[in-house]
Amino acid sequence: MNGPAGVGSAYTWDRSFRLWDFYFALMWLATLVFVLGTGYPGWPVRGVAAGLLVPLIPLYVWVGRPILRGDPPDERRALRYLGTALALFLSSAVLVGETRLMAFALVPQCFMTLRMRWALVTVGVINLAPVIGWALLWSPGDEAVFFNSVFAVVTFVFSMAIGSWIIRVIEQSQERADLIAELDASRHEVSRLSTAHGALAERERMAREIHDTLAQGFTSLLMLIQAVEAELDDDVPQARRHLALMDETARQNLAEARALVADGTPADLDGASLPDALRRLAARHSASLDVSGPVRPLPAGPEVVVLRSCQEALTNCRKHAGSSATAGIELTYTDDALTVSVRDDGRGFDPGALCDGYGLAGLRARAAEVGGTARIRSAPGDGTTVTVRLPVPPFRSSP
């Protein structure tokens, strides 16, 4: 009955069970007063009947109470406990009819600890056996037998009504306990899934960041190394220029790695405007930059997405468009949007046949995170255009 609802529910159950303890003690005391205070039979018999009631208190405290608090109660132990209690109760009730008041304390225990079949049998014995035994022992008049029999039947019916109510309460309590257990399990499962989803999202974010920064920088270094190897014998000035570019790329990669570890602003945007960052990026990739519209500071989210999108598009151009391809960046500020397009005149490709784990798919995912869109237009032999459009706070000119 305690259920899995926690310390608060256990404390509530303890308080409610103390009320049941008080009820049992009150019924026992009232029965004892009735037995000792009745005028018939004589004092020795009443003393014996009262004496038979005394062991009910320690029996309840040491045996019955732990059984009643079980979840669920042990039915075998309950039968032994109730059998002992009934032996004391029936012996006293046969001697003195007033003992039957104690039935109001014993009947609920039957429904609290036994299955319905055994509970009905036990309640029938509690209500009917005392009247039968009392009538056989004392041979009272017909009128007394009639009224006591009617009273026994009424209390039996009343006991059934109370028992049904107790059963419903117990069933509803168990259902609530099961529901609480299910909700608690669901809450832990949601927490686990949320943690797993957060870890997966963070892993995805880190993969995108590494792909868009470090991996692209290392790709550039490899391509520059290949170019330097081919130029060392024939074009030393060009090789030196590429070596300087390798130095700049390595330093840029180091700065990006530090920013990535610190989860900070990309190195190109650190202390610089977005057009300045794109201008440096375009210079490293020998691309042109065209900026139009009212340039203004924007939230970090859209600016980072634009920078990473340009890095991805220019890296793809270097890897796939061909050595003779040229690229250009167009950055456009409007009242409520920021648009960047990266065009190249290289080989092009079929976008429908492309399968890219972190490249263009990551570009679309970045744009979607800030409510924007990314569109790739290309065809074999016709170059490639990557366009990213992002919503930004509306432009407000100074008064």
C-alpha positions in Angstrom: 0.0 0.0 0.0 2.9 2.3 0.5 3.6 2.3 -3.3 6.5 4.0 -5.0 5.3 7.5 -4.5 8.2 8.5 -2.3 8.7 9.9 1.2 5.7 12.3 1.1 3.2 9.5 0.3 4.8 7.2 3.0 4.4 10.0 5.6 0.8 10.5 4.5 0.1 6.8 4.9 1.8 6.8 8.3 -0.5 9.6 9.5 -3.6 7.9 8.1 -2.7 4.6 9.7 -2.4 6.3 13.1 -6.0 7.2 12.6 -6.8 3.6 12.1 -4.9 2.7 15.3 -6.9 5.3 17.2 -10.2 3.8 15.7 -9.2 0.3 16.7 -8.3 1.4 20.3 -11.5 3.4 20.6 -13.7 0.4 19.5 -11.8 -1.9 21.9 -12.2 0.5 24.8 -16.0 1.0 24.0 -16.5 -2.8 23.8 -14.7 -3.3 27.2 -16.9 -0.6 28.8 -20.1 -2.1 27.4 -19.1 -5.6 28.6 -18.2 -4.5 32.1 -21.2 -2.1 32.4 -24.0 -4.5 31.2 -26.3 -5.9 33.9 -26.4 -9.5 32.5 -24.9 -12.0 32.9 -23.2 -11.7 36.3 -19.9 -10.3 37.2 -17.7 -13.4 37.0 -18.9 -14.1 33.4 -18.4 -10.5 32.4 -14.9 -10.5 34.0 -14.0 -13.6 31.9 -15.4 -11.9 28.7 -13.4 -8.7 29.4 -10.3 -10.8 30.1 -10.6 -12.4 26.7 -10.6 -9.0 25.1 -7.4 -7.9 26.7 -5.0 -10.0 24.5 -6.5 -8.3 21.4 -4.4 -5.2 22.0 -0.9 -6.8 22.0 -2.1 -9.2 19.2 -3.0 -6.2 17.1 0.1 -4.2 17.9 2.7 -7.0 17.4 1.0 -9.1 14.7 -1.9 -7.4 13.1 -0.5 -4.0 12.5 2.6 -5.1 10.6 0.3 -7.4 8.4 -2.1 -4.5 7.7 0.8 -2.3 6.7 2.2 -4.9 4.2 2.2 -4.1 0.6 0.4 -6.3 -0.2 -0.5 -8.0 3.1 0.6 -11.6 3.6 -2.7 -13.5 3.4 -1.4 -16.6 5.2 -0.2 -14.6 8.2 -3.4 -12.6 8.0 -5.5 -15.8 8.3 -3.5 -16.9 11.3 -3.8 -13.5 12.9 -7.6 -13.2 12.3 -8.1 -16.8 13.4 -6.5 -16.0 16.7 -8.4 -12.7 17.1 -11.7 -14.4 16.2 -11.2 -17.1 18.8 -10.8 -14.5 21.5 -13.6 -12.4 20.1 -16.1 -15.3 19.7 -15.4 -16.7 23.1 -16.1 -13.3 24.7 -19.1 -12.6 22.4 -20.8 -15.9 23.3 -20.5 -15.1 27.0 -21.6 -11.4 26.7 -23.6 -10.2 23.7 -22.2 -6.6 24.0 -18.8 -7.9 22.8 -20.2 -7.9 19.3 -19.4 -4.2 19.1 -15.8 -5.2 18.5 -16.9 -6.5 15.2 -16.8 -3.0 13.8 -13.0 -3.1 14.4 -12.4 -6.6 13.1 -14.5 -6.5 9.9 -12.5 -3.8 8.1 -9.3 -5.8 8.7 -10.8 -8.8 6.9 -11.2 -6.8 3.7 -7.9 -5.1 4.1 -5.9 -8.3 4.3 -7.9 -11.1 2.6 -9.2 -11.9 -0.8 -12.9 -11.4 -1.3 -13.9 -15.0 -0.8 -12.1 -15.4 2.5 -13.2 -12.0 3.6 -16.8 -12.9 3.1 -16.5 -16.1 5.1 -14.7 -14.4 7.9 -17.2 -11.5 8.1 -20.1 -14.0 8.1 -18.5 -15.8 11.1 -17.9 -12.5 12.9 -21.5 -11.3 12.5 -23.5 -14.6 12.8 -21.5 -17.0 15.0 -21.7 -14.9 18.2 -25.5 -14.7 18.0 -25.8 -18.5 17.5 -23.4 -19.3 20.3 -25.0 -16.8 22.7 -28.5 -18.2 22.0 -27.3 -21.8 22.5 -25.5 -21.0 25.7 -28.1 -18.8 27.5 -31.3 -19.9 25.8 -32.9 -16.4 25.8 -36.5 -15.7 24.9 -37.7 -15.7 21.4 -38.0 -12.0 21.3 -34.3 -11.5 22.3 -33.2 -14.1 19.8 -35.3 -12.4 17.1 -33.9 -8.9 17.7 -30.3 -10.1 18.1 -30.7 -12.1 14.8 -32.0 -9.1 13.0 -29.2 -7.0 14.4 -26.7 -9.6 13.2 -28.1 -9.6 9.7 -28.1 -5.8 9.6 -24.5 -5.6 10.7 -23.6 -8.3 8.2 -25.1 -6.2 5.4 -23.5 -3.1 6.7 -20.2 -5.0 6.9 -20.6 -6.0 3.3 -21.2 -2.4 2.3 -18.2 -1.1 4.2 -16.1 -4.0 2.9 -17.0 -3.2 -0.7 -16.1 0.5 -0.1 -12.7 -0.6 1.5 -12.0 -2.9 -1.5 -12.7 -0.1 -3.9 -10.5 2.3 -2.0 -7.6 -0.2 -1.9 -8.0 -0.9 -5.6 -8.1 2.8 -6.5 -5.0 3.3 -4.3 -3.2 0.5 -6.0 -4.2 1.9 -9.4 -2.9 5.3 -8.4 0.3 3.7 -7.1 0.8 1.8 -10.4 0.1 5.0 -12.4 2.5 7.0 -10.3 5.1 4.2 -10.9 4.5 4.4 -14.6 4.7 8.2 -14.6 7.9 8.0 -12.6 9.3 5.5 -15.0 8.2 7.6 -18.0 9.8 10.7 -16.4 13.1 8.9 -16.0 12.9 7.6 -19.6 12.1 11.1 -20.9 15.1 12.4 -18.9 17.3 9.7 -20.3 16.2 10.3 -23.8 16.5 14.0 -23.4 20.1 13.6 -22.1 20.8 11.2 -25.0 19.3 13.6 -27.5 21.3 16.5 -26.0 24.5 14.5 -26.3 23.7 13.5 -29.9 22.9 17.1 -30.8 26.1 18.3 -29.2 28.1 15.5 -31.1 26.4 16.6 -34.3 27.2 20.3 -33.6 30.9 19.4 -32.9 31.1 17.3 -36.0 29.8 20.2 -38.1 32.2 22.6 -36.4 35.2 20.4 -37.0 34.2 19.8 -40.6 33.6 23.5 -41.3 36.8 24.7 -39.6 39.6 22.2 -38.9 38.9 19.7 -41.6 38.6 22.3 -44.2 41.8 24.0 -43.0 43.7 20.7 -43.2 42.3 20.1 -46.7 43.6 23.5 -47.7 47.0 22.6 -46.2 47.2 19.4 -48.1 46.3 21.1 -51.4 48.9 23.8 -50.8 51.6 21.2 -50.0 50.8 19.5 -53.3 51.1 22.9 -55.1 54.4 23.7 -53.4 55.9 20.3 -54.3 55.1 21.0 -57.9 56.4 24.6 -57.8 59.7 24.2 -55.9 61.8 23.4 -59.0 60.1 25.7 -61.5 58.4 28.6 -59.7 60.0 29.4 -56.3 58.2 32.8 -55.8 54.9 31.1 -56.3 56.0 28.3 -53.9 56.9 30.9 -51.3 53.6 32.6 -51.7 51.9 29.3 -51.1 54.1 28.6 -48.1 53.0 31.9 -46.6 49.5 30.9 -47.3 50.1 27.6 -45.6 51.5 29.5 -42.5 48.4 31.7 -42.5 46.0 28.7 -42.8 47.8 26.8 -40.0 47.6 29.8 -37.7 43.9 30.2 -38.7 43.3 26.5 -37.9 45.0 26.9 -34.5 42.8 29.9 -33.7 39.7 28.0 -34.8 40.7 25.0 -32.6 41.0 27.3 -29.6 37.7 29.0 -30.3 36.1 25.6 -30.8 37.4 24.4 -27.4 36.2 27.6 -25.7 32.9 27.4 -27.6 33.4 31.0 -28.6 33.2 33.2 -31.7 34.9 31.9 -34.8 38.4 33.3 -35.2 37.5 35.3 -38.3 34.7 37.1 -36.5 36.6 37.8 -33.3 36.7 41.6 -33.1 35.7 42.0 -36.8 32.6 42.7 -38.8 31.1 40.0 -41.1 32.2 41.8 -44.3 35.8 42.0 -43.0 35.7 38.3 -42.0 34.4 37.4 -45.5 37.0 39.6 -47.1 39.9 37.7 -45.3 38.2 34.4 -46.2 37.9 35.4 -49.9 41.5 36.5 -50.0 42.7 33.1 -48.7 40.6 31.4 -51.5 41.4 33.9 -54.2 37.7 34.8 -54.5 36.0 38.1 -55.0 33.6 39.7 -52.5 30.7 42.0 -53.2 28.7 43.6 -50.4 25.4 45.4 -50.9 22.7 46.9 -48.7 23.0 48.7 -45.4 25.8 46.9 -43.5 25.0 46.7 -39.7 25.9 44.6 -36.7 23.8 41.5 -36.4 23.3 38.8 -33.8 26.1 36.2 -33.7 24.0 33.3 -34.9 23.3 34.5 -38.5 26.8 35.9 -38.9 28.4 32.5 -37.9 26.1 30.6 -40.3 27.0 33.0 -43.2 30.7 32.6 -42.4 30.5 28.8 -42.1 28.4 28.5 -45.3 31.0 30.5 -47.2 33.8 28.4 -45.8 32.0 25.2 -46.9 31.1 26.5 -50.4 34.7 27.8 -51.1 36.3 24.5 -49.8 34.0 22.5 -52.1 34.9 24.8 -55.0 38.6 24.2 -54.3 38.1 20.5 -54.1 35.6 19.8 -56.9 35.3 22.8 -59.2 38.7 22.4 -60.9 42.0 24.3 -60.6 41.0 27.0 -63.1 37.6 27.8 -61.5 37.0 31.2 -60.0 34.6 32.0 -57.2 32.8 35.0 -55.9 30.8 35.9 -52.8 27.8 38.2 -52.8 26.7 39.4 -49.4 23.3 41.3 -49.3 21.8 43.1 -46.4 18.1 43.9 -46.6 15.6 45.2 -44.1 14.7 41.8 -42.6 17.1 39.2 -44.2 20.7 38.5 -44.8 21.6 36.6 -48.0 24.9 35.2 -49.1 25.6 33.6 -52.4 28.8 31.8 -53.4 29.2 31.2 -57.1 31.9 29.4 -59.1 32.3 28.7 -62.8 33.7 25.2 -62.3 32.6 21.7 -63.3 29.3 21.7 -61.5 27.5 18.5 -60.4 24.1 16.9 -60.1 22.7 17.9 -56.7 20.2 15.1 -56.7 23.0 12.5 -56.9 25.1 14.0 -54.2 25.6 12.2 -50.9 27.5 14.3 -48.4 27.6 13.4 -44.7 28.6 16.8 -43.2 29.0 19.1 -46.2 26.0 20.6 -47.9 23.7 18.7 -45.6 25.4 20.4 -42.6 25.1 23.7 -44.4 21.3 23.2 -44.7 21.1 22.2 -41.0 23.0 25.3 -39.9 20.6 27.6 -41.8 17.6 25.8 -40.5 18.8 26.3 -36.9 18.4 30.1 -37.2 15.2 29.8 -39.2 16.8 30.3 -42.6 17.1 28.3 -45.8 20.0 27.0 -48.0 19.7 26.3 -51.7 22.2 24.7 -54.0 21.9 25.2 -57.7 24.3 23.4 -60.0 24.5 21.3 -63.2 27.4 19.4 -64.8 29.6 21.9 -66.7 27.6 24.9 -65.5 29.2 25.8 -62.2 27.6 25.9 -58.7 25.7 28.5 -56.7 25.1 28.1 -53.0 22.6 30.6 -51.6 21.8 31.0 -47.9 19.0 33.3 -46.8 18.6 34.1 -43.1 16.0 36.2 -41.2 17.5 39.0 -39.2 16.1 41.8 -36.9 14.5 44.5 -39.1 16.8 47.4 -40.0 16.0 50.7 -38.3 17.6 53.8 -39.6 18.8 56.5 -37.2 16.3 59.4 -36.8 
